[in-house]
Amino acid sequence: MNGPGWLLAAALAGIGGAAYVRAYRPWQLAWGATAEEIGRRLPGDEVVSKPTFNATRAITIQATPEQIWPWLLQVGVTRAGWYSYDLLDNLGRPSARDIIPALQARAEGDIVPISPDGRQGLKILSLDLPRSMLWGTLPDTSWLWLMEPRPDRTTRLITRIRMRYRWLSPSIAFSLLVEFADIWMIRRMLLNLRERAESLSVTGSSPSLSTSDSAA
């Protein structure tokens, strides 16, 4: 590449990088969340004390926490799916559109599977239903789900992902995938969770929450 061409490419890269840092990244790290939700300390923040990636997203759902939790308790590859882009994160299998009783029992230490064999994934670090559930891989990743009911019987569903990048590790490839693509997966998951929970709410059904000492 000649001198002028190199300078143009460098200038465009600089503009693109500045736009990402100043506009896109702040938007994607805070999709749907209020300034108060972003700024306050939430359960599990101590797991990753100095995150490189710290994203708080939220959505309001016309349902109670008891009507939302069953959908989250059953997530995972080989389970109910992730309610996101099934071709990418659920081996092409459609995510469940029903509550599956056999997948409701969850306990601390259980795995939320992300691998085809169901063995690899995020560990359930804490479970405090009907308020919160924390997933993670110690010491570098935490993923919180928090329910805050409102007087009008709606629920504020808040999710926070905190990740510490290890720049010289092979895992940096996955970290960078999260950096640039995570928002699209999480956004779709939240929207689909809302659609499913609200459809259940219309029926007036409130499935009982279940935890167990054994994995489902």
C-alpha positions as CSV (number, residue, x, y, z in Angstrom):
1,M,0.0,0.0,0.0
2,N,1.4,3.4,-1.0
3,G,1.8,6.3,1.4
4,P,-1.5,8.1,0.9
5,G,-3.4,4.8,0.9
6,W,-1.8,3.8,4.2
7,L,-2.6,7.2,5.7
8,L,-6.2,6.9,4.6
9,A,-6.6,3.4,6.0
10,A,-5.0,4.5,9.3
11,A,-7.4,7.5,9.5
12,L,-10.4,5.4,8.8
13,A,-9.3,2.9,11.4
14,G,-8.9,5.7,13.9
15,I,-12.3,7.1,13.2
16,G,-13.9,3.7,13.5
17,G,-12.1,3.0,16.8
18,A,-13.1,6.3,18.2
19,A,-16.8,5.8,17.2
20,Y,-16.7,2.3,18.8
21,V,-15.3,3.6,22.1
22,R,-17.4,6.8,22.3
23,A,-20.8,5.6,20.9
24,Y,-21.2,1.9,20.3
25,R,-19.5,0.4,23.3
26,P,-21.4,2.6,25.9
27,W,-24.7,1.8,24.2
28,Q,-24.1,-2.0,24.1
29,L,-22.8,-2.1,27.7
30,A,-26.0,-0.5,29.0
31,W,-28.8,-1.6,26.7
32,G,-32.2,-1.0,28.3
33,A,-30.7,-0.1,31.7
34,T,-31.2,3.1,33.7
35,A,-28.3,5.1,35.0
36,E,-29.3,4.0,38.5
37,E,-29.2,0.3,37.6
38,I,-25.8,0.7,35.9
39,G,-24.2,2.6,38.7
40,R,-25.3,0.6,41.7
41,R,-23.6,-2.4,43.2
42,L,-25.4,-5.7,42.5
43,P,-25.0,-9.2,44.0
44,G,-22.0,-11.0,42.7
45,D,-20.0,-7.9,41.7
46,E,-17.2,-9.0,44.1
47,V,-16.6,-12.2,42.0
48,V,-14.8,-10.1,39.3
49,S,-13.5,-7.1,41.1
50,K,-11.8,-5.3,38.2
51,P,-13.6,-6.3,35.0
52,T,-12.5,-5.3,31.5
53,F,-16.0,-5.9,30.3
54,N,-18.8,-4.7,32.6
55,A,-22.3,-4.8,31.0
56,T,-25.6,-4.1,32.6
57,R,-28.7,-4.7,30.5
58,A,-32.4,-4.6,31.6
59,I,-36.0,-5.0,30.4
60,T,-39.4,-4.5,31.9
61,I,-41.7,-7.6,31.7
62,Q,-45.5,-7.6,32.3
63,A,-45.2,-10.6,34.6
64,T,-44.2,-11.5,38.1
65,P,-40.7,-13.0,39.0
66,E,-42.4,-16.3,39.7
67,Q,-43.6,-16.3,36.1
68,I,-40.2,-15.4,34.7
69,W,-37.8,-17.6,36.7
70,P,-38.9,-21.0,35.2
71,W,-37.7,-19.8,31.8
72,L,-34.3,-18.9,33.1
73,L,-33.9,-22.0,35.3
74,Q,-34.2,-24.3,32.3
75,V,-31.8,-22.5,29.9
76,G,-28.7,-24.2,28.4
77,V,-27.6,-26.3,25.4
78,T,-29.1,-29.8,25.8
79,R,-31.8,-28.2,28.0
80,A,-34.3,-25.5,26.8
81,G,-31.9,-23.5,24.7
82,W,-31.0,-19.8,25.2
83,Y,-34.0,-18.1,23.6
84,S,-31.6,-16.3,21.3
85,Y,-30.1,-17.2,17.9
86,D,-30.7,-21.0,18.0
87,L,-28.6,-21.6,14.9
88,L,-25.6,-20.1,16.7
89,D,-26.0,-21.0,20.4
90,N,-28.3,-24.0,20.5
91,L,-27.0,-26.3,17.7
92,G,-29.9,-25.2,15.5
93,R,-32.5,-26.6,17.8
94,P,-35.5,-24.3,18.6
95,S,-35.5,-23.0,22.1
96,A,-38.4,-24.2,24.3
97,R,-41.6,-22.3,24.2
98,D,-43.0,-24.1,27.2
99,I,-42.0,-24.6,30.8
100,I,-40.4,-28.0,31.2
101,P,-41.0,-29.4,34.7
102,A,-38.1,-31.9,34.5
103,L,-35.6,-29.0,34.0
104,Q,-36.7,-26.8,36.9
105,A,-34.7,-28.2,39.8
106,R,-31.5,-26.2,40.1
107,A,-28.8,-25.9,42.8
108,E,-25.6,-24.1,43.5
109,G,-22.8,-25.9,41.7
110,D,-24.9,-27.1,38.8
111,I,-23.7,-26.3,35.3
112,V,-25.6,-24.1,32.8
113,P,-24.3,-26.0,29.7
114,I,-22.9,-24.3,26.6
115,S,-21.2,-27.3,25.0
116,P,-22.9,-29.9,22.7
117,D,-22.3,-32.7,25.3
118,G,-23.8,-30.6,28.1
119,R,-20.7,-30.9,30.3
120,Q,-19.0,-27.5,29.8
121,G,-20.6,-24.2,30.8
122,L,-21.2,-21.7,33.5
123,K,-21.4,-22.8,37.1
124,I,-24.4,-21.6,39.3
125,L,-22.5,-19.7,42.0
126,S,-25.5,-18.6,44.0
127,L,-29.2,-19.0,43.9
128,D,-31.6,-16.7,45.9
129,L,-35.0,-17.1,44.3
130,P,-37.2,-15.3,43.6
131,R,-34.6,-12.5,43.6
132,S,-31.3,-13.5,41.9
133,M,-29.2,-16.1,40.3
134,L,-25.5,-15.8,39.6
135,W,-23.5,-17.8,37.1
136,G,-19.8,-17.7,36.4
137,T,-16.4,-19.2,35.8
138,L,-14.0,-18.2,38.5
139,P,-12.1,-16.0,38.7
140,D,-12.7,-14.2,35.5
141,T,-16.5,-14.2,34.7
142,S,-19.8,-13.6,36.4
143,W,-23.3,-13.4,35.0
144,L,-26.1,-12.1,37.2
145,W,-29.8,-12.4,36.8
146,L,-31.8,-10.1,39.1
147,M,-35.6,-9.7,39.4
148,E,-37.1,-6.6,40.9
149,P,-40.9,-6.7,41.1
150,R,-43.0,-3.5,40.9
151,P,-46.3,-2.5,42.5
152,D,-48.1,-2.8,39.1
153,R,-47.1,-6.5,38.9
154,T,-44.4,-5.9,36.3
155,T,-40.9,-7.0,36.9
156,R,-37.6,-5.3,36.1
157,L,-35.2,-8.0,34.8
158,I,-31.6,-6.9,35.1
159,T,-28.7,-8.9,33.9
160,R,-25.0,-8.0,34.5
161,I,-22.0,-9.7,32.9
162,R,-18.5,-8.9,34.2
163,M,-15.4,-10.3,32.6
164,R,-11.7,-9.9,33.0
165,Y,-9.8,-10.2,29.8
166,R,-6.5,-12.2,29.8
167,W,-4.8,-10.6,26.8
168,L,-2.0,-13.2,26.5
169,S,-4.2,-16.2,26.9
170,P,-5.9,-18.2,24.0
171,S,-9.2,-17.3,25.8
172,I,-8.8,-13.8,24.5
173,A,-10.5,-14.9,21.3
174,F,-13.7,-15.8,23.2
175,S,-13.4,-12.5,25.2
176,L,-13.3,-10.5,22.0
177,L,-16.3,-12.3,20.6
178,V,-18.2,-11.3,23.8
179,E,-16.9,-7.7,23.4
180,F,-18.3,-7.3,19.9
181,A,-21.2,-9.8,19.6
182,D,-22.6,-10.3,23.1
183,I,-25.1,-7.4,22.9
184,W,-27.0,-9.0,20.0
185,M,-27.3,-12.4,21.7
186,I,-28.4,-10.9,25.1
187,R,-30.8,-8.4,23.5
188,R,-32.6,-11.1,21.6
189,M,-32.6,-13.4,24.7
190,L,-34.2,-10.6,26.8
191,L,-36.8,-9.8,24.2
192,N,-37.7,-13.5,23.8
193,L,-37.8,-14.0,27.6
194,R,-40.2,-11.2,27.8
195,E,-42.4,-12.6,25.0
196,R,-42.5,-16.0,26.7
197,A,-43.1,-14.8,30.2
198,E,-45.8,-12.4,29.2
199,S,-47.6,-15.1,27.2
200,L,-47.6,-17.2,30.4
201,S,-48.7,-14.2,32.5
202,V,-51.8,-13.8,30.3
203,T,-53.0,-17.3,31.3
204,G,-52.6,-16.4,35.0
205,S,-50.2,-19.3,35.6
206,S,-47.5,-19.0,38.1
207,P,-45.3,-22.2,38.1
208,S,-43.7,-23.0,41.4
209,L,-40.0,-22.4,41.8
210,S,-37.8,-25.4,42.6
211,T,-34.3,-25.8,43.8
212,S,-32.6,-29.2,44.5
213,D,-29.4,-30.6,45.9
214,S,-29.0,-32.5,42.7
215,A,-28.6,-31.3,39.2
216,A,-31.5,-31.4,36.8
